[in-house]
Amino acid sequence: DGVACDGYCKVWYHFTCLDIAEDEQGSITASREKWLCTECARLDDTLAFLLKEVENLKKQNSHLTDRLRVLDTITATSLEEPVPVSALSTRSSPLTTTAIMSDAEITKERREPLAET
C-alpha cells in the first residue's frame, strides 16, 4: 500500500518507506485529501510565498507609478504655472493646496491674466 503525491512530482510512495504507521495509512487513503511529499510540500510553501511577494510588489509598483505621474506633472509644468487638479494623484501630493487650481481656473487665468498690483 502507498500514496501518490498530489504535488509536482506525482511520485508513488510506499507507506512503509515513508515510515507512516498503519493506523495513519487508512486515514490518508480514506480521506483522499491532497497529500504532498516533503519536497513538494516545501515547493508548495515556497510558491505560495513567492506569489504573495509578487502581489506586494505589484501594489508597490502601482503606488510608485502614481507618485511618478505626479512628479512628471510637476516637472513638466513651470513653478509659476498652477498644476491642474485632474493631473494630481488623490493619494498623495507634495504640493500644498494653495498651489492647486482647477482646470477651469487655469483656463480662465490664461485667458484673463491677473492684473499686477
N, C-alpha and C positions, 0 to 999 in steps of 0.2 A: 504494500500500500504506500501511497505517497500523495503528493500535491504538486500541481503545476503553478509556477509563478505567474501571476497576472500582470506582472510588470513588463519591463522592456525585453528581458531575456527569454521569457516563455519556457524556461527550462523546467523539466520534471525532477522533483526531489523526493527521495525515499524518506519516509518519516524516521526510520532508524538512522539514516545518515545525518539527518538534522537534529538527532537526539531529542525527538519530541515523544513524550510519554504516550502510551496507548489511550489513556482517558482523554487526552487533548486531541489526539488524531481524529476521533469520532466527531468532536465538536467542529473541527476545521472542515472536515468533509461534509458534514450535515448542514452547516451554516452557509457554505459557499459564498461567504463574504470575500471581498478582494484580499488575496494573500500575496504578499511580496517577500521575496528572498531578501537577505540582508543587504546585498549590493543594490538591488532595485529600490528598496526602501530608502537607502541613502541617496540614490539618484532622484527619487521622487521628492524627497525633502529639499534637495538642492534646487531642483527645477521650480518648486513652489516658492522658495526664497528668491530665486532669480526673477521669476515673473512679478513678484511683489516689488522688487527693486526697479524693474522696468517701468511699472506703473508710477512709482515715486519719481523716477527720472522724467517721465512724460509730464507729470504735474509741475515739476521744477522748470522744465523747458517751456511750458505754456506761460508760467509766471514771468520767466526771463524774456520771452518773446514780447509779452505785453509791455514790460519795462523798456525794452529796446525800442519798441514803437514810439513810446512817449519821448525817449531821448532823441530819437531821429527827428521827431516833430519839433522838438525844442531847438536842435542844432540847425534844422533846415529853415527855421524862422528866425529873423534877426531879433535881438533882445528888445528892440524898440517896437516891434510889431506884436500885437496880442496873439495868443495861441487860442485857436478855436476849441470850444468845449468838446465838440464831436471828435477831436483828434486825441483827446486825453483818455487814459485808462481810468475806469471808475474805481479800480482797486487802490492805486497809489499814484501820487504825482509829486514831483519835487517842487512844483510851482505853488505859490501861495494863491489864495482865491482872488486876491486883488489883481493878479496878472491875467486872470481868465476872463474872457469876454465871449458872449455867444456869437455864433456865426452871423446872425442878423446885425449885432452891434458892430462887428468888424466891417461888414459890407457898408453899413451906414457911415462909419468913420472914414472909410476910404473914399466915399462919395462926398462927404461933408467934413473935411478936417476940422478939428477943434481950433478955435482961434487962440493964439498965444496971448497970455496975459502978462 
